[in-house]
Amino acid sequence: MASKILKNIHEMAQDLTDAGVMDLQTMREFDAVCLPEIKHYSKEEIKCIRERQHASQAVFAKYLNTAPSTIKSWEHGDKKPSGAALKLLNVVDKKGLVVLT
């Protein structure tokens, strides 16, 4: 429910900006607040996402623009994805690898 309310508030803020009542700086602040939360994944979840996409570690790494050894480290729990790789992992989890092609 909170996301529905936030969406409505964001749309109203955009309308106010379009009408010239609210400045762009304030709209940027609304945009930042409305960004979706980035999920962090366990090593088991990362492996499950990759296997659900029927991809080897090497192929999965190419899609995420990282090294196969990085995928292996994530799946063994030695490292955790962060930054752009974590955001791409969220996208792949929700939409599949097809959106990255």
N, C-alpha and C positions, 0 to 999 in steps of 0.2 A: 504494500500500500504506500509506503514511503516513497518508492520510486515513481509511482503515479502522481503523487502530490508534487514531487520535485520536477517532474516533466511538465506539469501544468504551470508551475511557477516559472520555469525556464521559458516556456512559450509566451507567458505574459510579459516577462522581462524583454524577450525579443521583440514583441509587439511595441512595447514602450520605447525601445531603442529605434525601431523602424519609424515610429511616429516623432522621434526627436525629443522625447520627454526624458529619456535616460541616456547618459553618455556612454561611449564605447568602452571606457575603462571599467565602469560598473558592469557592463555586459560581459566583459572578459572575466571579471570576478565570478559572475554567475556561471559562466562556462566552466571555470575551474572547479567550482563546487559540484557541478553536475556530471563530472567525469565518472565513468563506472569504476568501481573498486577492482583492483587487480588481484586476482586470486593467486596465492602461493601454493605450490604443489609438492606433495611428498614424492619420494623416489618411486614408490609403487604407482602413484597416479600418473607420473610422467611416462613410465613404461606402458601403462594401460592406454594412455592417449596414443602413443606411438603404435602400439599393436593394433588398436582399434582402426588406425589408418592404414594398416597392412604395409608398414614401411620398416625397412631395416634402419639400424642406427645411422648408417652412412647417408641414406636417402633423407631421413628425417633431419639430419644435420644440415644437408644442403638447403632444404626448405627454410630452416631457421637461420641460415647463414652463419653457421658455426661449425666447429670441427667434430668429427665422429667421436673423438676422445672426450669432448665436452658432454655429449649425450650420454656416453658411458659413465662419466663421473656423476652426472645427475642421477642416473638410474641406480648407481651404487651408493648414493648419498654422500659422496666425497665433496661435491659442490652443489650449489643451488642456483637455478637460473635467476637472472636479474635483468633490469633495464629492458632494452628492446626485445631480447630473447624471451623474457618472461611475458611481455605483452603479446608477442607472436604466439607463444604457447597457449595463452588464454584464447586467442582467436581460433587457433587450430582445435582446441578443446570444444569450443562452442560451434564452429562452422565447418571444421574439417580442413584438410590440406588443399582442397580444390580452390579455396578462396585466395590462396597464395600463388596460384598459377596465372 
